Amino acid sequence: MEDYIVEMRHITKRFPGIIANDDVSIGIRKGEVYALLGENGAGKSTLMSMLFGMYEPDHGDILINGEKVVFHSSNDAAAHNIGMVHQHFKLVDNYTIAENIVLGMEPKTKIFGILPSVDMKKANRDISELSKRYGLEVNPTDLIENVPVSVRQRVEILKMLYRHAEIMIFDEPTAVLTPQEIEFLLDIIDGLRKDGKTIILITHKIEEIKKIADRCAILYRGKLVNVLDVKTTSVQDMANLMVGREVDFNPHKNEANFRGTVLTVDHMTVKNENKFDVVKDVSFTVRGGEIFAIAGVSGNGQTEIADAITGMMKIDSGTVKIEDRDITNLTIRERAQAGISYIPEDRQRTGTVMDFTLRDNLALREYYKEPFSKNGILNFDKFQSYAEELIERYDVRSGQGPKTIIRSMSGGNQQKAIVGREIEEHSKLIIFVQPTRGLDIGAIENIHKQILDERDRGAAILLISLELDEVMELADTIGVIYNGQLLKIAPASTMSSHDVGRYMMGVKEA
């Protein structure tokens, strides 16, 4: 029998209303990159959460180096040299990087040889050396709240390395990273493998698996479908197994039928909280039946454009109109009522109320109107029926249906709920910011189809995406942003991805 560093035999885990893992058995070899591939909600994170001691299986056994183990907590897993980087990082915002890394394992010293104290000088020195060794350079004294997402992820990896983890679990590690940051992370994972670490990669991004993984286990609705050698398996075959059907990588796009102008942004400038211009004298229009995509590297002002149009950021100068109506100084609700739907970049902070039920989140746009309420009294029967309708229509998977707490759902299913809620408004303008970030290939295919359907209905679509392939696939018109300015606006048919990439880097026309 083959020697495995990790074995999970016949694992079953149930939650109210759902079997998250159904008799799953996998074996992982020392020093390999082993990928778990599946749709949002397929059971990948649950399976690994049991290996990390956050849950206990209802049935089945876990073996480490051939010995059966029972983990009651993540401390038990850590004692067996298992570490995990969670999709949503587990860091203390007002602690420094070093304080987060050493938390629970602080180096001790004694003041005057008597009083115990944490030796932060040693901690800072150790973290600096560790980060340089693995190419994960950080400043140990920086506060977590002041560093970007990519640095926070480095901190999570360093937490594992500081605890001498040999088995390292990465849960959707690229979901919140830019393309450049993703390449850096994959290089780091490859370096960890060369250092002898065993890597388990939870993902639904097949292109990343092809780049880095040795073998791939595919889960579908809690069941193990197959374990494949990555080099000899095609992307199409992986995708089909993952979603349980044939996946179309090239959605049909009808000829555009442009209508009247819906959105007019005229000489708009937006300042950030530090009074710096983040959007600089931007002007563009979006017509009904048109997908206007803003392409750019993260942090160049594209998110601020969306927030300014929807009223979440103040416009310093310039105007915004929906058709002929000036909405520059309207409230967020008044803008929504004027005909704007918004799928924001941050689904958890902006798109949902995390501790509300799915039912209540789906009613957030309508709860104050009839038939959802009358004379200030909420009609919860209507909330329920509306939620059931949207859950079915948009394939939102949740263990307890409408009464599921949003926080307990996978990120991809949270996103499906937001997209469904906003599309059902049938608005004149729909703003999509990173609509497929963190989604599996089947959900991406579905959301792309929904965007195209809304365009064909006659809605004006403003698409802001860091994914160049997504922009090129969907856009009718492309605006490329660099340092807060739109450097180029042109029909998508006249620009290649190379052209767009040049403008994204700030190269202007001669």
C-alpha positions as CSV (number, residue, x, y, z in Angstrom):
1,M,0.0,0.0,0.0
2,E,1.3,3.4,-0.9
3,D,2.7,5.6,1.8
4,Y,0.9,8.9,2.3
5,I,1.7,11.8,4.6
6,V,-2.1,12.5,4.8
7,E,-4.9,10.1,4.4
8,M,-8.6,10.8,4.8
9,R,-10.7,7.6,4.7
10,H,-14.5,7.6,4.1
11,I,-15.0,11.1,5.5
12,T,-18.6,12.2,6.0
13,K,-19.7,15.6,7.4
14,R,-23.3,16.8,7.7
15,F,-24.6,20.3,8.6
16,P,-28.3,21.2,8.9
17,G,-30.0,20.6,5.6
18,I,-26.8,19.5,3.7
19,I,-24.2,16.7,3.4
20,A,-21.0,18.7,3.0
21,N,-18.8,15.6,2.5
22,D,-20.2,12.3,1.5
23,D,-17.8,9.3,2.0
24,V,-14.7,11.1,0.7
25,S,-11.3,9.3,0.6
26,I,-8.1,10.9,-0.5
27,G,-4.3,10.2,0.0
28,I,-1.6,12.9,-0.3
29,R,2.1,12.2,-0.8
30,K,4.8,14.0,0.9
31,G,6.3,16.9,-1.1
32,E,3.5,17.2,-3.7
33,V,1.1,20.0,-4.5
34,Y,-2.3,18.3,-4.2
35,A,-5.3,20.4,-5.5
36,L,-8.9,20.1,-4.4
37,L,-11.0,21.3,-7.3
38,G,-14.8,21.9,-7.2
39,E,-17.6,24.4,-7.5
40,N,-18.4,26.9,-4.8
41,G,-20.0,24.9,-2.0
42,A,-18.7,21.5,-3.3
43,G,-17.2,20.7,0.2
44,K,-13.6,21.5,-0.4
45,S,-13.1,23.9,2.5
46,T,-15.1,21.6,4.9
47,L,-12.9,18.7,4.1
48,M,-9.7,20.6,4.8
49,S,-11.3,22.3,7.9
50,M,-11.5,18.8,9.3
51,L,-7.9,18.1,8.6
52,F,-7.1,21.4,10.4
53,G,-9.2,20.5,13.4
54,M,-11.9,23.1,13.0
55,Y,-14.6,20.4,12.5
56,E,-14.7,16.7,13.5
57,P,-16.0,14.2,10.9
58,D,-19.3,12.5,11.6
59,H,-17.8,9.3,10.1
60,G,-14.3,8.3,8.8
61,D,-10.7,8.5,9.8
62,I,-7.8,10.9,9.4
63,L,-4.2,9.4,9.3
64,I,-1.0,11.4,9.4
65,N,2.1,9.5,8.4
66,G,0.1,6.3,8.7
67,E,-1.1,6.9,12.3
68,K,-4.8,7.6,13.1
69,V,-5.4,11.0,14.7
70,V,-8.3,12.7,16.2
71,F,-8.2,16.5,16.1
72,H,-10.5,18.5,18.5
73,S,-9.0,21.9,17.6
74,S,-6.6,23.6,15.2
75,N,-4.0,23.4,18.0
76,D,-4.1,19.6,17.7
77,A,-3.5,19.9,13.9
78,A,-0.7,22.4,14.5
79,A,1.0,19.9,16.9
80,H,1.1,17.5,13.9
81,N,2.8,20.3,11.8
82,I,-0.4,21.2,9.8
83,G,-1.0,24.8,8.9
84,M,-3.8,26.5,7.0
85,V,-4.2,29.9,5.2
86,H,-8.0,30.6,5.2
87,Q,-9.8,32.3,2.4
88,H,-10.8,35.1,4.8
89,F,-7.6,35.8,6.8
90,K,-7.5,35.3,10.6
91,L,-5.5,38.3,11.6
92,V,-5.7,41.0,14.3
93,D,-5.9,44.3,12.5
94,N,-4.4,46.5,15.3
95,Y,-1.5,44.2,15.9
96,T,1.8,44.3,14.1
97,I,2.8,41.7,11.5
98,A,5.2,40.2,14.0
99,E,2.7,40.2,16.8
100,N,0.2,38.3,14.6
101,I,2.8,35.7,13.5
102,V,4.1,34.9,17.0
103,L,0.7,35.1,18.8
104,G,0.4,32.1,21.1
105,M,4.1,31.2,20.6
106,E,5.7,34.4,21.8
107,P,9.4,34.4,22.6
108,K,9.8,35.1,26.3
109,T,12.4,37.0,28.2
110,K,12.7,38.2,31.9
111,I,13.0,41.8,33.0
112,F,15.6,42.2,35.7
113,G,15.9,38.4,35.5
114,I,12.6,38.0,37.3
115,L,9.5,39.5,35.5
116,P,8.4,37.5,32.4
117,S,7.9,39.5,29.3
118,V,7.5,39.0,25.5
119,D,10.7,39.6,23.6
120,M,9.4,41.6,20.6
121,K,12.9,42.5,19.5
122,K,13.7,38.8,19.0
123,A,10.3,38.3,17.4
124,N,10.9,41.1,14.9
125,R,14.4,39.8,14.1
126,D,13.1,36.2,13.7
127,I,10.2,37.2,11.4
128,S,12.5,39.4,9.3
129,E,14.9,36.5,8.8
130,L,12.1,34.0,8.1
131,S,10.5,36.3,5.5
132,K,13.7,36.8,3.7
133,R,14.5,33.1,3.6
134,Y,11.2,32.2,1.8
135,G,11.0,35.3,-0.4
136,L,8.1,36.7,1.6
137,E,9.7,40.0,2.7
138,V,7.6,42.0,5.2
139,N,8.2,44.7,7.7
140,P,7.6,43.1,11.1
141,T,6.6,46.3,12.7
142,D,3.8,47.3,10.2
143,L,0.3,47.2,11.5
144,I,-1.9,44.7,9.7
145,E,-4.6,47.4,9.2
146,N,-2.1,49.4,7.1
147,V,-0.9,46.7,4.7
148,P,-2.6,45.5,1.5
149,V,-4.2,42.1,1.0
150,S,-1.2,40.5,-0.7
151,V,1.0,41.3,2.4
152,R,-1.7,40.0,4.7
153,Q,-1.5,36.7,2.8
154,R,2.3,36.6,3.3
155,V,1.7,37.0,7.0
156,E,-0.6,34.0,7.0
157,I,2.0,31.9,5.2
158,L,4.7,33.1,7.7
159,K,2.4,32.1,10.6
160,M,2.5,28.6,9.3
161,L,6.3,28.6,8.7
162,Y,6.9,30.0,12.1
163,R,5.0,27.1,13.6
164,H,7.1,24.6,11.5
165,A,4.2,23.5,9.4
166,E,5.1,20.7,7.0
167,I,1.6,20.2,5.6
168,M,0.3,23.5,4.3
169,I,-3.3,24.1,3.3
170,F,-4.2,27.1,1.1
171,D,-7.9,27.8,0.9
172,E,-8.8,29.8,-2.3
173,P,-5.5,31.7,-1.9
174,T,-5.8,33.7,-5.1
175,A,-9.4,34.8,-4.7
176,V,-8.5,38.4,-3.7
177,L,-5.2,38.8,-5.6
178,T,-4.4,40.7,-8.7
179,P,-2.9,38.7,-11.7
180,Q,0.6,39.9,-10.8
181,E,0.2,38.9,-7.1
182,I,-1.2,35.5,-8.2
183,E,2.0,34.8,-10.2
184,F,4.1,35.8,-7.2
185,L,2.1,33.5,-4.9
186,L,2.4,30.5,-7.3
187,D,6.2,31.0,-7.3
188,I,6.2,31.0,-3.5
189,I,4.2,27.7,-3.4
190,D,6.6,26.2,-5.9
191,G,9.5,27.3,-3.6
192,L,7.8,25.7,-0.6
193,R,7.4,22.4,-2.5
194,K,11.1,22.5,-3.4
195,D,11.8,23.0,0.3
196,G,10.0,19.7,1.1
197,K,6.6,21.1,2.2
198,T,3.4,19.2,1.3
199,I,0.9,21.7,-0.2
200,I,-2.9,21.2,-0.4
201,L,-4.4,23.8,-2.6
202,I,-8.2,24.4,-2.4
203,T,-9.4,26.2,-5.5
204,H,-11.7,26.3,-8.5
205,K,-9.3,28.0,-10.8
206,I,-8.2,25.3,-13.3
207,E,-5.5,27.4,-15.0
208,E,-3.7,27.7,-11.6
209,I,-3.9,24.0,-11.0
210,K,-2.4,23.3,-14.4
211,K,0.5,25.6,-13.5
212,I,1.4,24.3,-10.1
213,A,-0.3,21.1,-9.0
214,D,0.8,17.5,-9.4
215,R,-2.5,15.7,-8.8
216,C,-6.1,17.0,-8.5
217,A,-9.1,15.6,-6.6
218,I,-12.4,16.8,-8.0
219,L,-15.4,17.2,-5.7
220,Y,-19.0,17.6,-6.9
221,R,-21.7,18.4,-4.4
222,G,-19.8,16.7,-1.6
223,K,-18.8,13.6,-3.4
224,L,-15.3,12.7,-4.7
225,V,-15.6,12.4,-8.5
226,N,-12.0,11.5,-9.4
227,V,-8.4,12.0,-8.7
228,L,-6.4,13.0,-11.8
229,D,-2.8,13.5,-12.9
230,V,-2.8,17.2,-13.8
231,K,-0.2,17.0,-16.6
232,T,-2.2,14.4,-18.5
233,T,-5.7,15.9,-18.0
234,S,-7.2,18.7,-20.2
235,V,-8.7,21.9,-18.8
236,Q,-12.0,21.0,-20.6
237,D,-12.2,17.5,-18.9
238,M,-11.5,19.1,-15.5
239,A,-14.1,21.7,-16.0
240,N,-16.8,19.2,-17.1
241,L,-16.1,17.0,-14.1
242,M,-16.2,19.9,-11.7
243,V,-19.6,21.3,-12.8
244,G,-21.2,17.9,-13.8
245,R,-21.9,19.0,-17.4
246,E,-20.2,20.3,-20.6
247,V,-18.7,23.7,-20.0
248,D,-18.9,26.3,-22.8
249,F,-15.7,28.5,-22.6
250,N,-17.0,30.8,-25.4
251,P,-20.4,32.2,-24.6
252,H,-22.5,33.3,-27.5
253,K,-22.6,37.0,-27.9
254,N,-25.2,38.6,-30.1
255,E,-24.6,41.6,-32.3
256,A,-24.9,44.8,-30.2
257,N,-28.1,46.8,-30.6
258,F,-27.2,50.2,-29.0
259,R,-29.9,52.5,-27.8
260,G,-30.0,55.9,-26.2
261,T,-27.4,57.1,-23.7
262,V,-28.2,55.9,-20.2
263,L,-25.1,57.0,-18.2
264,T,-23.1,60.2,-18.7
265,V,-20.0,60.9,-16.6
266,D,-18.7,64.4,-17.4
267,H,-15.3,65.6,-16.2
268,M,-15.6,63.7,-12.9
269,T,-12.9,64.1,-10.3
270,V,-12.9,62.2,-7.0
271,K,-10.6,62.6,-4.0
272,N,-9.8,60.0,-1.5
273,E,-9.8,60.5,2.3
274,N,-6.3,62.0,2.1
275,K,-7.5,64.6,-0.4
276,F,-5.5,63.1,-3.3
277,D,-7.2,62.8,-6.7
278,V,-7.9,59.2,-7.4
279,V,-10.2,59.8,-10.4
280,K,-9.0,62.6,-12.6
281,D,-11.3,64.5,-15.0
282,V,-12.9,61.3,-16.3
283,S,-15.6,61.5,-19.0
284,F,-17.5,58.7,-20.7
285,T,-21.0,57.5,-21.7
286,V,-22.7,54.1,-21.7
287,R,-25.6,53.4,-24.0
288,G,-28.5,51.0,-23.5
289,G,-27.5,47.6,-24.9
290,E,-23.8,48.3,-24.4
291,I,-21.2,46.8,-22.2
292,F,-18.7,49.5,-21.4
293,A,-15.7,47.8,-19.7
294,I,-13.0,49.7,-17.7
295,A,-9.8,47.8,-17.8
296,G,-6.8,48.5,-15.6
297,V,-4.4,47.3,-13.0
298,S,-5.8,47.2,-9.5
299,G,-5.6,50.5,-7.6
300,N,-5.8,52.9,-10.6
301,G,-9.2,54.5,-9.6
302,Q,-11.7,52.1,-11.3
303,T,-13.4,51.1,-8.1
304,E,-13.7,54.8,-7.0
305,I,-15.4,55.5,-10.3
306,A,-18.1,52.9,-9.5
307,D,-18.4,54.2,-5.9
308,A,-18.8,57.8,-7.1
309,I,-21.5,56.9,-9.6
310,T,-23.5,55.0,-6.9
311,G,-23.0,57.7,-4.2
312,M,-20.7,55.8,-2.0
313,M,-17.9,58.4,-2.6
314,K,-18.4,62.1,-2.9
315,I,-17.7,63.6,-6.4
316,D,-15.3,66.6,-6.0
317,S,-16.1,68.0,-9.4
318,G,-18.0,67.1,-12.5
319,T,-21.5,65.5,-13.0
320,V,-23.2,62.1,-13.4
321,K,-26.5,61.7,-15.2
322,I,-28.9,58.8,-15.7
323,E,-30.5,59.6,-19.1
324,D,-31.3,63.3,-18.7
325,R,-31.4,63.4,-14.9
326,D,-28.5,64.9,-12.9
327,I,-27.9,62.5,-10.0
328,T,-24.6,64.0,-8.8
329,N,-26.0,65.1,-5.5
330,L,-28.6,62.5,-4.8
331,T,-28.5,60.0,-2.0
332,I,-27.5,56.3,-2.5
333,R,-31.2,55.2,-2.3
334,E,-32.3,58.0,-4.7
335,R,-29.7,56.9,-7.2
336,A,-30.9,53.3,-6.9
337,Q,-34.4,54.5,-7.5
338,A,-33.2,56.4,-10.5
339,G,-32.3,53.1,-12.1
340,I,-28.9,51.9,-10.8
341,S,-28.0,48.3,-9.7
342,Y,-24.6,47.7,-8.2
343,I,-22.6,44.5,-7.7
344,P,-19.7,45.9,-5.6
345,E,-16.1,44.6,-5.4
346,D,-16.3,43.7,-1.7
347,R,-19.3,41.3,-1.4
348,Q,-19.0,41.0,2.4
349,R,-18.5,44.6,3.5
350,T,-20.6,46.3,0.8
351,G,-22.8,43.8,-0.9
352,T,-24.4,42.0,2.0
353,V,-25.2,42.2,5.7
354,M,-23.2,39.2,6.8
355,D,-25.3,38.3,9.9
356,F,-28.7,38.6,8.1
357,T,-30.3,35.6,6.6
358,L,-30.2,35.0,2.8
359,R,-33.9,35.8,2.8
360,D,-33.4,39.3,4.3
361,N,-30.3,40.0,2.1
362,L,-32.3,39.2,-1.1
363,A,-35.0,41.7,0.0
364,L,-32.6,44.6,0.8
365,R,-33.5,46.5,-2.4
366,E,-37.3,46.0,-2.0
367,Y,-38.2,45.7,1.7
368,Y,-39.6,49.2,2.1
369,K,-42.0,48.9,-0.9
370,E,-45.2,47.0,-1.5
371,P,-45.7,44.0,-1.5
372,F,-42.7,43.6,0.9
373,S,-44.2,46.0,3.4
374,K,-47.3,48.1,3.9
375,N,-47.7,51.0,6.3
376,G,-44.3,50.2,7.7
377,I,-45.2,46.6,8.5
378,L,-43.0,44.0,6.8
379,N,-44.5,41.1,4.9
380,F,-42.2,38.2,5.7
381,D,-44.2,35.7,3.7
382,K,-43.3,37.8,0.6
383,F,-39.7,37.9,1.7
384,Q,-39.7,34.1,1.9
385,S,-41.4,33.5,-1.5
386,Y,-39.1,36.0,-3.2
387,A,-36.0,34.4,-1.7
388,E,-37.1,30.9,-2.8
389,E,-37.7,32.2,-6.3
390,L,-34.2,33.8,-6.6
391,I,-32.4,30.9,-5.0
392,E,-33.9,28.6,-7.7
393,R,-33.3,31.0,-10.6
394,Y,-29.7,31.9,-9.7
395,D,-28.7,28.5,-8.3
396,V,-27.7,29.9,-4.9
397,R,-26.7,26.9,-2.7
398,S,-27.4,27.2,1.0
399,G,-27.8,24.6,3.6
400,Q,-31.0,25.9,5.1
401,G,-32.5,27.7,2.1
402,P,-33.8,31.3,2.7
403,K,-33.1,31.1,6.5
404,T,-29.3,30.4,6.0
405,I,-27.1,33.1,7.6
406,I,-25.1,34.7,4.8
407,R,-21.9,34.4,6.8
408,S,-22.1,30.6,6.7
409,M,-22.3,30.5,2.9
410,S,-19.4,30.1,0.5
411,G,-18.1,33.3,-1.1
412,G,-19.2,32.2,-4.5
413,N,-22.8,31.6,-3.3
414,Q,-22.8,35.0,-1.6
415,Q,-21.8,36.5,-4.9
416,K,-24.6,34.6,-6.8
417,A,-27.1,36.1,-4.3
418,I,-25.9,39.6,-4.8
419,V,-26.0,39.3,-8.6
420,G,-29.5,37.8,-8.5
421,R,-30.8,40.5,-6.2
422,E,-29.4,43.3,-8.4
423,I,-30.3,41.9,-11.8
424,E,-33.9,41.4,-10.6
425,E,-34.3,45.1,-10.2
426,H,-34.2,45.3,-14.1
427,S,-32.4,48.6,-13.8
428,K,-31.4,51.0,-16.6
429,L,-27.8,50.8,-15.5
430,I,-26.1,47.8,-13.9
431,I,-22.5,48.3,-12.5
432,F,-20.5,45.1,-12.1
433,V,-17.2,45.4,-10.2
434,Q,-15.1,42.2,-10.3
435,P,-18.4,40.1,-10.8
436,T,-16.6,36.7,-11.1
437,R,-13.8,37.1,-8.5
438,G,-13.7,34.0,-6.4
439,L,-16.2,32.1,-8.6
440,D,-15.8,28.6,-10.1
441,I,-15.8,28.1,-13.8
442,G,-19.5,27.1,-14.0
443,A,-20.6,30.2,-12.0
444,I,-18.4,32.4,-14.2
445,E,-20.0,31.0,-17.3
446,N,-23.5,31.6,-15.8
447,I,-22.8,35.2,-14.7
448,H,-21.3,36.0,-18.1
449,K,-24.5,34.8,-19.7
450,Q,-26.5,36.9,-17.3
451,I,-24.5,40.0,-18.2
452,L,-25.0,39.4,-21.9
453,D,-28.7,38.8,-21.3
454,E,-29.1,42.1,-19.5
455,R,-27.2,43.9,-22.3
456,D,-29.5,42.3,-24.8
457,R,-32.5,43.4,-22.7
458,G,-31.3,46.9,-23.3
459,A,-29.6,47.7,-20.0
460,A,-26.5,49.8,-19.9
461,I,-23.7,47.7,-18.4
462,L,-20.6,49.2,-16.7
463,L,-18.1,46.4,-16.2
464,I,-15.0,46.9,-14.1
465,S,-12.7,43.9,-14.1
466,L,-9.1,43.1,-13.4
467,E,-9.4,40.0,-15.6
468,L,-8.3,41.1,-19.1
469,D,-9.8,37.9,-20.7
470,E,-13.2,38.8,-19.2
471,V,-13.0,42.3,-20.5
472,M,-12.1,41.2,-24.0
473,E,-14.8,38.5,-24.0
474,L,-17.7,40.7,-22.9
475,A,-17.0,44.3,-23.8
476,D,-18.5,46.3,-26.6
477,T,-16.5,49.4,-25.7
478,I,-13.3,49.5,-23.6
479,G,-12.0,52.3,-21.5
480,V,-8.5,51.8,-20.2
481,I,-7.6,53.5,-16.9
482,Y,-4.2,54.4,-15.6
483,N,-3.4,56.5,-12.5
484,G,-7.0,57.7,-12.3
485,Q,-7.2,58.8,-16.0
486,L,-9.0,57.1,-18.9
487,L,-6.1,56.9,-21.4
488,K,-8.1,55.3,-24.2
489,I,-11.8,54.7,-25.1
490,A,-12.4,52.6,-28.2
491,P,-14.7,49.9,-29.6
492,A,-13.6,46.5,-28.3
493,S,-13.4,45.2,-31.9
494,T,-10.6,47.7,-32.6
495,M,-8.3,46.7,-29.7
496,S,-6.3,43.6,-29.0
497,S,-5.5,42.3,-25.5
498,H,-1.9,43.5,-26.2
499,D,-3.1,47.0,-27.0
500,V,-5.2,47.1,-23.8
501,G,-2.3,45.8,-21.8
502,R,0.0,48.5,-23.1
503,Y,-2.5,51.2,-22.0
504,M,-2.9,49.5,-18.6
505,M,0.8,50.0,-18.1
506,G,0.5,53.7,-18.9
507,V,1.8,53.7,-22.5
508,K,0.1,56.6,-24.3
509,E,-0.4,56.8,-28.1
510,A,2.4,58.5,-30.0
